[in-house]
Amino acid sequence: MTVLMTPDTANFAGNVHGGTILKLLDQAAYACASRYAGRYVVTLNVDQVMFRQPIHVGELVTFLASVNHTGTSSMEIGIKVIAEEIRTRAVRHVNSCFFTMVAVDENRKPAAVTPWEPVSVEERRRHAAAEVRREMRREMEQRFAEIRSSS
């Protein structure tokens, strides 16, 4: 997905507002996950949003989304964001993040998705990294539960 950043996306510093990028990230994650699942999806989690560099009004911003991992009904969608200065064609990697999306049925209940099997070296790398992030989320959830139960 490629979008031109127009003046209405600017924050007070004159750069593109982070909230604008987050909305577009969610749309890209939705498009990728719903296409893969063949059904509607909902956002469960947003992980590791990294604003590496500012995005400027007038730049073309491309969102490259891919399925990295699947669970029973969930999918991790990785998104790389590239900004391009139109006149110079200079390209910058400005953002990366991971969305967990859940496929839902007609009653908005979780629905099974086809397991994703990585094939290429790059897909296997993304899949392994997604498994690490999944374990880290589980561990963090467990640690917070221990803190709550000890209070």
N, C-alpha and C positions, 0 to 999 in steps of 0.2 A: 504494500500500500504506500503510495507516495502522495504527500500533501504539501502545497505551497503555504509557507508561513506568512500570513498577512498581518497588517497593523492591528487588527482586532485581537490578535493572540499575544500582544506584548504586555509585559509587566511594567512596573514603575521604573525599572532599570533599562528598559528598552529592549530586553531580550524576550524570547518566547516564554510565557508563563509555564511553570512546571505542571500546574493543574491541566493545562491544555494538552501537554504531552501525555500525562497520565490517562486522560480520557481517550486519546488516540491509541495509546498502548492497549487499553482495555478493548477497544474496538478491533484492533488487529488480533489480539488473543482470541476474542470471540469468533472472528471470521475463520481463523485457523482451526480452532477446536470444533466449531460446529460443522465445518466442512469435513473434518476427519471423522467425527462421530455420526454425521448424517442426521443430526437432531439439534434442538436447542441446547444451550449450555448456560451455566451461571458461573460467576467468578467466586471462587472459594478463598483464594489467597494471592497476595502479590508479594514477591520475595526479591530482595536484593536489587531494588531500583537504584541504579548508579547514574547520576547526572555527571558525566565526565567533563563536559564542556558546555558552555551556553550555546543555545540555538538562536540564530538571528532572524529577524523579520526579513523576508525576501528570499530565504533559503528554501530549497526543496528538501523535505525530510522523508526518508524512506524507512519503513518499518518492515523488517525481515523476520517473519514468524515461522517457527517450526515446532512440531511435536518432538519432545525429548524423551518422554516416558509416559506410560499409561498404567493406571491401576484398574480396579474393577469398573468404576464409572468416572474416574478422574483422569486428567491429562495434564502434564506439565508442558507449558508452551514457553519456549525461549524466544525472546525478541531482541534483535540487534537493531539499533537506530543509527542511521547514517544521514548526516546533513551535507548538502551540496550547495556551494555558492555558484549560482547559475552562470555568472559572467566568466569566472575563472575556471569553473568546473572542479575546484578544489573540494575534495571529499574528506569528511571527518567522521570517525566513530564517536558519537556523542552520548550514547545511552545503551545500557543493556539491562534486562530484567527477566524475571520468570513469573508466570502466572499459573496458578492451579485452577483449572476449569473443570466443572462437573457436568456431565451429560444428564439431561432430565427428560422424563417421559411426558405424556399429555397431562398427567396429574402433578407435574413439577416434582416428581420423586426421582431419586438417582436411577439412571439407566445404564446398563452395561455397555462398554465400548470394546471394540476389537483390540486385542493386545497389539501393541506396536513393537515390531522387531527391528532393531537397528541392523543395517547391512554394511554400510561403508565404515571406514575407519573413523571419520568425523562423527557419524551417527552413534557409533559405539562410545566415543569419547563423551558426547553430549548425554548419552544414556547413563553412563557411569557417574558423571557429575550430578545428574538429576537424582540418582539413588543416594548419593552423599547428602545432597540438600534435604531429601526426604527424611533420612535418618537424623540429620541435625534438627529439623523441625520437630520430630517426635521426641528427641532428647530434651529440647528446650521446653516442650509442652509438659513433659514428665517433671522436669525440674521446677517449673512454675506450680504444678499441682502439689509437689512436696512442700513448697513454701506456703501455699494456701492452707494445706492441711495441718501445718505446724503452728499456724497463727491462732 
